[in-house]
Amino acid sequence: MGWTEERVAELKRLHRLGFAASHIAAELGGISRNAVLGKIYRLGLATKGASKPGRLTMLARVGAREAGE
């Protein structure tokens, strides 16, 4: 599968929420972790040394977003 606008938007959303590339690849389906990492790099979303949120913080964000908060 290619990178449609919808898939890129979903990649950006999941990346912003702090999900790992392997999780993003599984969510999108049909692409590898390395494809996700490459796309993140080409989109300029990759940041060296950025701290990543803890798992509970990440899950809280997802829950709040889905609840419309």
C-alpha positions as CSV (number, residue, x, y, z in Angstrom):
1,M,0.0,0.0,0.0
2,G,1.1,3.5,-0.7
3,W,1.1,6.6,1.4
4,T,-2.3,8.2,0.8
5,E,-3.2,11.5,2.5
6,E,-5.4,9.6,5.0
7,R,-2.5,7.3,5.9
8,V,-0.1,10.2,6.3
9,A,-2.6,12.0,8.5
10,E,-3.0,8.9,10.7
11,L,0.8,8.4,10.8
12,K,1.2,12.1,12.0
13,R,-1.5,11.6,14.6
14,L,-0.1,8.5,16.0
15,H,3.5,9.9,16.0
16,R,2.3,13.1,17.7
17,L,0.7,10.8,20.4
18,G,4.1,9.1,21.0
19,F,3.4,5.7,19.6
20,A,6.4,3.6,18.5
21,A,7.0,3.1,14.8
22,S,6.2,-0.7,15.1
23,H,2.8,0.2,16.6
24,I,2.1,2.7,13.9
25,A,3.0,0.2,11.2
26,A,0.7,-2.4,12.7
27,E,-2.2,0.2,13.0
28,L,-1.8,1.3,9.3
29,G,-1.2,-2.3,8.1
30,G,0.7,-3.3,4.9
31,I,3.9,-1.4,5.8
32,S,7.0,-2.1,7.8
33,R,8.4,-0.3,10.8
34,N,11.2,0.9,8.6
35,A,8.8,2.4,6.1
36,V,7.2,4.3,9.0
37,L,10.6,5.6,10.2
38,G,11.5,6.6,6.7
39,K,8.3,8.5,6.2
40,I,8.6,10.2,9.6
41,Y,12.1,11.3,8.6
42,R,11.1,12.6,5.1
43,L,8.2,14.5,6.7
44,G,10.6,16.2,9.0
45,L,8.9,14.8,12.1
46,A,12.0,13.0,13.4
47,T,13.7,14.8,16.3
48,K,17.0,13.5,17.8
49,G,17.0,13.1,21.5
50,A,13.4,14.0,22.0
51,S,12.0,12.6,25.2
52,K,9.1,10.2,24.7
53,P,6.1,10.2,27.0
54,G,5.6,7.4,29.4
55,R,3.1,4.6,28.5
56,L,0.4,5.8,31.0
57,T,0.7,9.4,29.7
58,M,0.3,8.2,26.1
59,L,-2.7,6.1,27.0
60,A,-4.3,9.0,28.8
61,R,-3.9,11.2,25.8
62,V,-5.4,8.6,23.5
63,G,-8.4,8.1,25.9
64,A,-8.9,11.9,26.2
65,R,-8.7,12.3,22.4
66,E,-11.2,9.5,21.7
67,A,-13.6,11.0,24.4
68,G,-13.5,14.3,22.6
69,E,-11.8,16.2,25.4
